[in-house]
Amino acid sequence: MTATDVLIIDDSKVITRLTKQALLLNQIENHFFDENHIYIAYDGMQAFEMLGQYPQISLVISDLMMPELTGEELIEILIDTNKIKDLAVFMMTTKINKNSISLRAQEYIRGIIFKPFRNTTFSVHFNELQKNYDKKIQNQKEIKIAHRKQRRFLENWIQEYCDNEKLEFTTKTLNPLLEEEFDHFSVIDKDEYFMIFQSVLAQYLEELQSTKALNEALTKKIFNMWSEPEKYRTIDTVRAFKEIISEAKDTLDDKSNASEIRNALIMPISNLIRKMKSAAKTRQTLSYDHFYKYFKDLVKIFTEIDQSYDSTEILTSIENIQEVIEVQKSLEKYSDNIAEIFSGNFAADNRFIGPIGIEFKKYAKLITQDIIPLFIHATNSLLWQKAKKSQKIVSYLKQNLHTQMINTHNLLFHARIISTDEIQIYKQYDHERIYLVTKDLEIMKLFKNSLTKYLPALDVHVFKNISVFNSEVKKQSYEKLVIDFDFSNDVYNDGLQLLNILKKQHVNIENMMYSGNVYILATLNEIELLQKKKVNSNCKILLKPMSDKNILDRFWFHS
């Protein structure tokens, strides 16, 4: 191994001698030290001269506090003259003085060796600093790779913004702004990234001398669509379906066999339908599917109540429903006209026309009965999830729907979007059966009397005996299950253990927990006990004690 040329700088001859001895032990990784390649300087000025005199020096170990020119001043000169890029620089100082090194100098040095030190500890510490520096460099490389990607995104977003707003887009104006914004080695998180987007865009508009105000709604839409495409971009099913039909027309003819037709037409459509189903992201179906045409009205209602209501993801979901419906209609239409669609490919009596039509009918039915309700349920849930996070919307619902079930059709009726005749169709869904398992008379009274006083459509069934509960569950369907944590007997110690037993006996309870319709009534002390035991119940907690005054707020509005 070639000897490393090293410059030791310190105004103390004792320190320079100790450092030299430590290096000559050759216990420092990736370096070999020889006495003829070790240079000594006693202040920063002398060191700077020696660096000019011996350009082969690649390693500098410098004291911080020195006469004439301090170690930090030397670093500043090396940075300004760009000589630092060819040097690995380590500083030496006491722990008391470590905070006196400027942030700028710290960016360029490999680390700090603390005095006093011994020969052996010097080598160990030096090796550790080298490893930490290597990790830092690797981390900076990864950050810069991320920055390049983020910068490309920003450029695309700003171009998209300009296209939407009919503004000039020029990289000549934009690039200096981006260079300045990414001139660092810090990780940029999602929230900061959006702020940078708005800031750079505002500066860019200023440079263009545009009189248009920044369109914040458009910036949010663009950011969401690029940062979370799975949420904010449509699944593009109509285009994909048309491409499948077009490619099938190019490939298939009267000579095509069953396998070729399957690969060119049936399998691609089957895969597209699987993609649609997957995009719905839920296994729950809505009991009725008439409301998708009112979703935009709901968005309008919520936005008027609270202008900060974020509808971007919801509007994407509505577009997905429209696209899925269009594909379903196309499949239905094509199922009876296969010969006409493929008139240039198949003869009218081709034996595959009938089977293809049957497959198309099957897919159209699957979309109608399964996929569209999934999308509608997901969109409806999303609308209300976002609404419940808004204090303004919750207050509005409490004030205006306080004696009704909080749901889509009652809100539409209140807003006079659906008529008295129309709402009668949906009134059957206002009935909700709640099963309550408790031995506490006060809780029984609250649920049986107080809650139903506010919401007459609720049907509360109380069970003090589990055998009766098990019998009733088999006969009747129910929408919510509430179990008192204090409910116990010889078989189980508390309501949570009971819930685990019931899950094994009744499959639907697992599905109810998944959809957030199972509750445990517990005190603060009981909740803390569960947390200490790290028990994850996957059900909602209703805090006891509950009162006549707050049961509606706790159980209904925030359930």
ZIKA-V974638 format. One record per backbone hydrogen bond with DSSP energy under -1.0 kcal/mol. NH is the residue of the N-H (numbers start at 1). CO is the residue of the C=O. Records with the same first field share a line. If there is no record, write none. Layout:
NH = CO, CO
This chain:
4 = 32
6 = 37
7 = 59
8 = 39
9 = 61
10 = 41
16 = 12
17 = 13
18 = 14
19 = 15
20 = 16
21 = 17
22 = 18
23 = 19
24 = 20
26 = 23
31 = 28
37 = 34
38 = 35
39 = 6
41 = 8
44 = 69
47 = 43
48 = 44
49 = 45
50 = 46
51 = 47
52 = 48
53 = 49
54 = 50
57 = 54
58 = 5
59 = 5
60 = 88
61 = 7
62 = 90
63 = 9
64 = 92
69 = 67
71 = 64
74 = 70
75 = 71
76 = 72
77 = 73
78 = 74
79 = 75
80 = 76
81 = 77
82 = 79
83 = 78
84 = 78
86 = 83
87 = 84
88 = 58
90 = 60
91 = 111
92 = 62
93 = 113
100 = 97
101 = 98
106 = 102
107 = 103
108 = 105
109 = 105
110 = 89
113 = 91
115 = 93
122 = 118
123 = 119
124 = 120
125 = 121
126 = 122
127 = 123
128 = 124
129 = 125
130 = 126
131 = 127
132 = 128
133 = 129
134 = 130
135 = 131
136 = 132
137 = 133
138 = 134
139 = 135
140 = 136
141 = 137
142 = 138
143 = 139
144 = 140
145 = 141
146 = 142
147 = 143
148 = 144
149 = 145
150 = 146
151 = 147
152 = 148
153 = 149
154 = 150
155 = 151
156 = 152
157 = 153
158 = 154
159 = 155
160 = 156
161 = 157
162 = 158
163 = 159
164 = 160
165 = 161
167 = 162
174 = 170
175 = 171
178 = 174
179 = 175
180 = 176
181 = 177
182 = 178
184 = 182
193 = 189
194 = 190
195 = 191
196 = 192
197 = 193
198 = 194
199 = 195
200 = 196
201 = 197
202 = 198
203 = 199
204 = 200
205 = 201
206 = 202
207 = 203
208 = 204
210 = 205
216 = 214
219 = 215
220 = 216
221 = 217
222 = 218
223 = 219
224 = 220
225 = 221
226 = 222
227 = 223
228 = 224
231 = 228
232 = 228
233 = 229
240 = 236
241 = 237
242 = 238
243 = 239
244 = 240
245 = 241
246 = 242
247 = 243
248 = 244
249 = 245
250 = 246
251 = 247
252 = 248
254 = 345
256 = 253
261 = 257
262 = 258
263 = 259
264 = 260
265 = 261
266 = 261
267 = 262
269 = 265
270 = 266
271 = 267
272 = 268
273 = 269
274 = 270
275 = 271
276 = 272
277 = 273
278 = 274
279 = 275
281 = 278
294 = 291
298 = 294
299 = 295
300 = 296
301 = 297
302 = 298
303 = 299
304 = 300
305 = 301
306 = 302
309 = 306
315 = 311
316 = 312
317 = 313
318 = 314
319 = 315
320 = 316
321 = 317
322 = 318
323 = 319
324 = 320
325 = 321
326 = 322
327 = 323
328 = 324
329 = 325
330 = 326
331 = 327
332 = 328
333 = 329
334 = 330
335 = 331
337 = 334
341 = 337
342 = 338
343 = 340
345 = 342
346 = 342
350 = 347
353 = 350
356 = 352
357 = 353
358 = 354
359 = 355
360 = 356
361 = 357
362 = 358
363 = 359
364 = 360
365 = 361
366 = 362
367 = 363
368 = 364
369 = 365
370 = 366
371 = 366
372 = 367
374 = 370
375 = 371
376 = 372
377 = 373
378 = 374
379 = 375
380 = 376
381 = 377
382 = 378
383 = 379
384 = 380
385 = 381
386 = 382
387 = 383
388 = 384
390 = 387
394 = 390
395 = 391
396 = 392
397 = 393
398 = 394
399 = 395
400 = 396
401 = 397
404 = 401
407 = 405
411 = 407
412 = 408
413 = 409
414 = 410
415 = 411
416 = 413
417 = 412
423 = 419
424 = 420
425 = 422
429 = 426
430 = 427
432 = 457
434 = 459
435 = 480
436 = 461
437 = 482
438 = 463
444 = 440
445 = 441
446 = 442
447 = 443
448 = 444
449 = 445
450 = 445
451 = 446
453 = 449
454 = 450
455 = 451
458 = 455
459 = 432
461 = 434
463 = 436
469 = 465
470 = 466
471 = 467
472 = 468
473 = 469
474 = 470
476 = 472
479 = 433
480 = 433
481 = 517
482 = 435
483 = 519
484 = 437
485 = 521
487 = 484
489 = 492
495 = 485
498 = 494
499 = 495
500 = 496
501 = 497
502 = 498
503 = 499
504 = 500
505 = 501
506 = 502
509 = 506
511 = 507
512 = 508
513 = 509
514 = 510
515 = 511
516 = 513
517 = 512
519 = 481
520 = 540
521 = 483
522 = 542
527 = 523
528 = 524
529 = 525
530 = 526
531 = 527
532 = 528
533 = 529
535 = 530
540 = 518
542 = 520
544 = 522
551 = 547
554 = 550
555 = 551
556 = 552
557 = 552
558 = 553
